[in-house]
Amino acid sequence: MFDIEQELKNLPDQPGVYIMHSADDAIIYIGKAKVLKNRVRQYFQNSSNHTPKVRAMVSNIAYFEYIVTDSEIEALVLECNLIKKHKPRYNILLKDDKHYPYIKVTVNDPYPRIMMTRRILDDGARYFGPYTGSNTIRNTLDVVQNIFNHPTCRRKFPEDIGRGRPCLNYHIKKCFAPCTGNVTKEQYREIFFEICSFLEGKHTQLLHTLEEEMKLASNKMEFEQAATLRDKINAIRAIEQKQKIINSNKQVDEDIIAFEKLDGKAFAEVFFVRSGKVIGRENYRVDNAADMSDNEIMTEFVQQFYARAAYIPQIILLEHDIDDKELVKSWLAERRGKSVTIEVPKRGEKKKLVELVKKNAGIAADNYKINKLKEEEKHNVLAKLAECLGLEKEPARIESYDISNISGSENVGAMVVFRNGFPDRQAYRKFKIKGFEGADDYGAICEVLYRRFRRALEENRQIETGEITESEARFLPLPDVIFVDGGKGHVRAAQTLLDEIGIEIPVFGMVKDDKHRTRAMVSPNGEIEISMISNVFNFITRIQDEVHKTAITYHRELHRKNAVKSELDGIRGIGPKKRAALLSHFKSVENIKNADMDALLEAVDRVSAENVWKYFHNEA
């Protein structure tokens, strides 16, 4: 058995990392210490001076272990790595809800490439970012390609140099075609170093170089080359105009960090300034921040953030000071290879920048609060819905069904799914009614439900036998409640079908008034009164509108396809290829009907055009 008192006496008088465990062996806290003996003992002494969070943590400690390091910096690095790996309960945890994408330039390769990645590796490549989304990166990569015309094909260099002809990009001047052998390895690499400078925001020198090359090309009367260089210069300047200028006098790289506290969390915002321009930002939700001082939050945030950052800037501006500042500066300088300055500005332009970042952190906190309220409102709606319908629990998964047809033709059914109060469109399903023809809503709803639950039962069997996994199932899990668009008859038909196949799920109908607006809910026992001004009524209306829209849209799609097919298939000599050619050219059957002979000849041959003309003008 672990004797905490005895183990405290055995702690070494050295720097290191300590790891606190709970009774179930879970790691609940990781910390660093300049002197392990002194730091760890503090947790088990003078508990009245501890914050509630620390007291709660200590009460859950069953045993601890420690790792001795040679220096405090090593302890700091190890602490950051272990926190990132284990995510202990009582350490602050950064939540960004996504892995931000980066641009990677493989300058470590003899012939570099540029690509998007979400993983940062210690492989010698250059990483730029983070960017706020993949679309932003794709747009940036498009700009880079338009400016530098680097290869985007899958050819490998130098192996594929001289093999085969250059691709289309070379002929439309979108690639400098190293595959031709006309570009040396040094010239190739120089272009990618220019790309790196561009991504860093260092446009001044690049613009100067391009302007000199443009003048030289112009003097040599190489006007096409000069025009290409001019377009590159204009593209770079257009990008510069979109970026906020922070400090035009000192073209330095800075990160600016501030946060806003709300409900025991902190919402941290980081602005990335490169060469005096804001090139991006990132925001985090910091959990477990209750009872922590501003300095403690900022200290742990800085350590965790830069433990995984791809780039360390020259200057870091903070809203609050951090503990062990000199130690953190030494660690960051070691990672950067150059000195790093950490400042907490009190006045002037830098203070205004921190306030700007703080304002954005406040917006992030407000948005979190609004989204949280929306989530709570959805849960309240589900609780009230369960109460109105007499359900035993809140319906986490609601399935709704509707039938659509025109005079009994082209019967279709639709199933929509609401998960935790929100539409889950990936779970929507559509059905063509195959069992009969004519208008029979009861029969149609029974067929749809039978097919849906027959598939679910089959998938359940396949999961049990190992044929598929749960994630591969398309009709599981089963719903908590079923809504059908219709009245008491629809409900009885659906309930009878479910009883026959052994499925116990409550069914309710969504009744409409004469103007096709939601009026009430109905069970096998009759109508259920729900206030028309309540959130529950609005939620039911939304479900009914959604399933009706899905069913009617699917029906119209099929009707349109069938109408097109039958209309054109009746014309002699018009097969699938010519039908496709006509529709591609005219976009609709109506336009084909109204087309003259000259227009038809633009889409098909003369014989076919004459057949189409005669068919639609009653001359066949």
N, C-alpha and C positions, 0 to 999 in steps of 0.2 A: 504493500500500500504506500502511496506517495505521501511523505511527511513534509508538508509545506514549511513548517518551522525549521526543520532540519536542513531542507534544501536551501532555504534562504541563507543559512550560515555558510553553506558551501559555495555560494556564488563567487565568481572570480572578480578581482579588482582590475578588469580589462574592458575594452569596448566590445560591443557585439549586438546581437539581435535576440530578443526574448519572445517566446511564443506561448500564449496562454491557451489551454485546452479546457473544454467542458467535460462533464462526466461521460458523455457519449463519444469522446475523443475528437469532437469537432474543434477546429481552430477558431477561437472567438476574438482574439486580438493579437496583433503583431506590432512590436515597437523596437526602437533602437536605443542604445544607451552609450554614453561616453564611458561610464563606469557601471557595469551590470549590477554589481552588488548594491550600489546606492539607489539606482533607478527602480529595480524590481521590488526592493524592500518598501519603497514609498507606498505601493499599492496596498500593503497589508498593515499600514500604520496610520493613525490619525484619520480614521474614516469620516469623521465629522467634517473634515476640510475638503472631502472629495465632492465632486458634482454628483447628482443623481445617476448620471450615465455611468460614471466610474464605479460607484457603489454597486449598481446592478451588475456590471461586468465582473467585479471582484467576487460577488456572491455566487457567480456561476463558474468560477475557476476551480477545477478539480486537481489540475497539476500544470506545471509549466516546464518548458525546456529552453535551452539557449544555445546560441552559436557564437563562439568567440571569433573576433576578426582582428586583423593587424592594426587597423586604424578606424577612426570614426567615419571617414568617407566610405570605407568598405562596408561598414555597418549600415550606412544610409542607402547605399546601392542595393545591398541584400534585402533590407527592409522593403524598399520599393518593389523589388522583384517578387518577394513572397506575398505582399499584399495583392499585387496584380494577379498572382496565381491562385491564391486561396480565398480572396474576398471575405475576410473575417467579418463577423457580425458587428463588432463594436468599433472597427475602423471606419472612417468616412469612406463612402463608396461613390465613385463617379458614375453617373448614369447619363449616357448620351443617346441611348435607345437605338443606336445604329453604329456600324463601323464606317467611319468616314472614308471616302476614297481619296487616293493620292495619285499623282503622276509620277511614274518611275522612269528614269533614264539610265540605262545600263552602261554607264561610262566605264565600268569595270571590264566590259568586253572590248576586244579589239575593234569591232564594228558595232557601236552602240545601237540600241533600239529605244523607242519611247512607247509607253503603254499605261493603262489604268490598272491600279491594284488597290486592294483593301488590306494587304498584309505588308508590314514593314519588316524587312529582314536585314541582318547584319552581313550583307553580301557585297559591299563596296559600291553599290549603285547609288544614284542620287534620287531623293524623294522630295516631291514638292506638294504642299498642301498643309492641312487638309482642305478639301473642297466641300461645299455644302451638299453636293449631290452629283450623281453620275452624269446628268444632263449638262451641268456646268463644266465638268471635265471634258465631255465630248465636244462641247463648243470651243473650249480652250485648245483641245487637240486639233480641231478643224482650223482654227486660226494659225496655230503653229505650222500645220502642214501647208497652208496657203502661203505663209511667209517664207518657210525654209525649204519646201518641196522635198522633204526627206522621204525615203522609201517606206511604204506601208504594206508591201507585198510579203509573202512568206519565204522569199528566197533567203538563203543563208550565205553570209559572206565570211571569208573570201571564197568558199567552195564553189559558189554559183557564178562567180565573175567570168564573163565570156561564154557562158552556157546559154544558148537560146537568145532570142531577140528581146529587146526591152518591151515592157508592157505598154498598155494604152496611156497610162499616166505620164510616161516619158513624152509621148507624142503630143499630149495636150498641155505639156509644160507643168505638170504637177509632181514631177520627180526628177532629181538630177541623175538618176540611173547609174548607180555605182556598178550595176551588173554589166555595163558596157566596157568597164576597165578604164574609162576616161577620167576617173576620179581616184586619186591616190588615197591610201589609208590615212595619211595625215590630214588631207583636205576633208575627208569624210568625218574624222573625229572633230576637226575644228568647227564644222557646222553644228555638231551636237553640243559642243561647248557653248556655242552661241545660243542654242536653244535653252541650255541651262541658265545662261545669263538673262535671257528673255523671261523665263519662268520665275526667276528671282526678282523680277521687276527692274532690273538694271538696263533700262532702255537707252540711256543717254549715249553710252559708248557705242552700242549697236546702231543707233540712229546715225551717229557721226560716221561710222564705217560704211553704212549703206549709202549715205549721201555722197561720200567720197567716191565710192564705186559707181554711183549714178552719174556723177560729173565726168568721171573718166570714160565711161561708156558713151556718154553724149559727145565728148570731145573726139572720140574715135568714130563718131557717126554710127555707133551701134544702138540705134534708137529703140529697137525692140527690147534689148537688154535693159536699157535705161528706163523704159516704161515699166518693165517688170519690177525693177528696184524701186521705182516711184510708188507703185502699188503697195509694196511691202512697207515702205516708210509711212504711207497714209494709214495702213492697217494698224501699225504700232501706235501711231499718234491717236487714232480713234480709241484704242484701248486705254491709253493714258488719260484721255478726257473723261472716261467713265470711272476712273479710280479717284477716290478722295485724296487730295494732297494734304498731308499732315505737317510736314516741315520741309520746305523746299531749300532751306539753307544747309541743313545737316542731313545728307542722304544716308541715314543709318537704318539698320534693321531693328525693329522693336516688337515686343509682345506687350499688350496692355491687358491687365487682368483686374476684374472687380466682380463683386457678387451682391446679391440681394437675398436676405433671409425671409423665409415664410414657412410656418407650420413645421418647425423642426428640421427644415431642409434649407440648403443654400443653393441659389441659382447663379452659377458662375459663367461669366462671359469673357472670351479671349478674342481680342482684335489682333490680327497679324499685319504689321506694317513693314513693308520691304522697300528700301530706298526712298523713304518718305511718303509711300503710298499705301493705303489700306487695300490689301489684295484678298482678304477673306476674314472670316470669323468662325468661332466655334462656341457652342454653349453646352453646359453640363448641368445636370441636377445632382447635387451633393447630398446623399442620404446620411442619416445618423449624425446630423450637425447640431442637434439639440444639446443645450448645456455647454456648448463649446464657445470659447471666445473668438472674436474676429481673427486674432492673430493665429490661433490654433487651426481654424478652418483654412486660412490662407496658407499656412505652413504645409499642412497635409495635402492641400490641393496642388500646390506648386510641385511638391515632391512626386505625387502620383502622375500629374500631367506631364512633367518633363521626363519621367521614367520611360514613357512610351512615345515621346515627341520625336518626329523625324529630323527636326532642325532646331538648333538652339540659337537665338538671336544675340546680338551684341548687348542690347539693353532690354531689361524687363521692368516695366512700370506696374506697381501694385497699389491697390487701394489701401491695404493694410500691411504693416510690417510682418515679417516672419521670424520665427525662432531659429537659432543657429544659422543666421544669415551668411556668415563667413564660410561656414561649412558647406552650405548649399551652393554658394558662389564657386567654391573650389571644385565641387563635384560637377557643376555645369561647365566650368571652364575646362575641366578635364575631358568632358564629352565633346565640347565644341572645338578644342584645340587652341582656343584663344580666350582671353579674359572676358568675363561677363559682368555687367553692372546691374545691380538690383536697386531700384529707387522707389521711394514712396513720396511722390511730389506733394508739396504743401501749398504751392501757389503757381501762378503763371500758366503758360500754354500746356505744359504736361499735366497739370492738375485738371485743366478743362478736358483733356483727352480721357483721363481716368473717369471723370464725371460723365462723359459721353458713353463710355463702356458701362458704367454703373446704371445709366438710364436704360440701356438695352437689356441689362440683366433684370431690371425691374419689370420690363415688358415680358420677358420670359417667365418671370414669377407670376405675373398677372394671367398670362395665357395658361399656365399650369393650373391656376386656381379656377379659371373659367372652364377648362376641360374637365377638371375634377367635379365641379358642380354639375356639368352635363352628365357625367357618368353617374353621379348620385341621383340625378333626376331620372335617368333611365332605370336605375334599380328601384327607385320609388314607384315608377310607373308599373314595373313588372310585379312589385309587391301588391299594388292596388289592383292590378289586373287579376292576379291570383285570388285576391279576396272577392272580387266581383263575380268571378266564375266558379268560386268554391274549390279551387285547386289546393292540394296539400302543400305545394311549394312553388316558388317563383319559376316560371317557365324559361329556362335558359335557352332552349331551342324551340322555336315556333315554326311550324310548317303550314303554309297556306296554299290552297288549290283553287283553280278556276278553269272553266271550260269555255272555248270560243268556237263558233261556227257561223255560217251564213245559210239559213234555211236548211240546216241539217247537213250541209256539205262541208267537206274538209274539216272535220272535227279535230280539235287539238286540245291538249291540257297543259297547264303550267303549274310548277311547284316553285314557290319562293321560300327562302329560309331567313328568319331573323334570329341571330345569335346574340344573347345578352342585350337585346333591345336594338341591335343594328343589323341592317341587311348584310347577309353573307352571300354575295353574288356568285362566288365560285361554287356554291352549293346549289344554285338554281338548277332545275331540270325541266326539259320540255318533252312532250309526248304527242305522237300522232296516234289518234284513235284508230285501232285496227279491227276491233271485234265486231263492228256493225256499221251500217250507214244510216243516215237520217238523224233527226233531232231527238236525242235522249240524254239529257243532262245527268240523270241518275245513273244510267248505264255507263256513261263516259267517266263520271267521277269514280265509280266502282272499278272500272278498268285501270284507270291511272293509279289508284291506291293499291290495287292488286299487284300491278307490275312493279310499283315502287317498293312495296314491302316484301314481295317475292325475291327481288334482287337483294334486299337487306338480309333476309334470312339465308340466302345462298352465300353472300359474302361472309356472314357470321360463321357458317360451316367451313368456308375456305380458310378463315383465320384460325379456326380450331385445328384444322388439319395441316396448317403451315403453308398452304398454297399461296396465300397473300398475307401482307401485313396490314395492320389497322390503318396505317397511313395511305395504303393503296385502295382502300374501300371507298366507293363513290356514293353509297347509299347508307352509310353509317356515320354517326350514331343515330338512333331513333329519336323522334321529337318527343318533347314533354306534353305537347298539346297540338291539335290539328284544327285549323280554321278552314272552312269551305265557303266559297262565295255562293250564298244561297240561303234558303229558309229551312223549315223543319223537315221537309221531304229530303232535301239534300243531306241533312245531318243523319236522318234515319238510314238512308241508303249507305252512307259511308260507315256508320257504326255497325250495321249488319255485316258488311263486308269484312271489317276488322275482326268482328266476333268469329266469323267463319274461319279465318286464317289464324286465329289465336293471338291477336295483337291487342293488348289492353292500353289504349291511349284515348283520353277524352277528346270528343269532337264537338265543335261549336260552329254555328253558321253565322255569316255576316250578312245581315239583311239590308237591302237598299230601299229607298223610297221611290216614288213615281218619277223623280228626276235623277235617278241612278246615283243618289248620294247615300252614304252610310247612315242607317237609321237606328239599328239595334243589333244586339247579339241574340242568338237563339240556341237553346239546348234541346235535347229530346223531350224535355218537360215543358218547353214554352220559351217565350221571350224573356230576356234579362235586361232590366232597365239600367242604363248607364247615362249619366248626365252628359248632355251634348257639349258642355263647356269644360269638361274635365280633360286632364292629360291622357287618361286611359282611352277616352273616346277618340281623341286626336290620334293616338297611337294605333288604334284599331283601324281608323280611316286610312292611315298611312299604309298599313299592311294590305288592306283591301284594294287601294289604288295601285299598289305595287304589283300585286298578283294579276289584277285586271290588265294593267299595262303590258305586263310580260306575256300574258296569253294572247291579247289582241295583236300585239306586235308580231308574235310568232305566226299567228294565223294569216296576217296580211302578207308576211314574207312568203309563206307557202302559196297563198292565193296568187300573188304576183308572179312567182316562178311558174306555176301551173298555167296561168293565163298566157304568159309569154310563150311557153312551150306549145300549148295547144294552138295558139293563133298562128305561129310561124310554121309549125309542123304540118299544117294543112296545105302549104305551098309546094307545088311540084319542083323537085330539084334542090330544095333547101334542106340540107342536112345539118348536123351539129356544127361543122366548121363554118359554113356560110351563115347560119343563124348567129353564131358568136361574132362573126365579122360585121354583120348588120347591126347588132345590138351595141357592139363596141363603137361603131361609127356614129350611130344615131341616138344611142342612149336609151331609147324607149320605143315600144311598138307604135305609139301614137305618132312619133316623128317619122317612122318608116312609112306609115299610112299617108302622111302629108308630103312625102318627098317626091320630087319630080324625077324624070328619067336620068338627067345629068347627075343629080345627087346620088341616085342609086348606083350608077356606074362607078362612082368613086369608092364604093364599098365592095361590089361584087362584079362578076363578068356580065356581059350583055345578056346572055340567055337567062341567067338568074334574075337580073334586074327586070327584064321584060315579064318574067313569071310573077315577080312580086308586084309589079305595077298592075298587071291584069287581075291578080287576085284581089287586091284592095279596091280596084275600080270596076269590079263586076264584069270583067272582060274575059275571064278564064273560061 
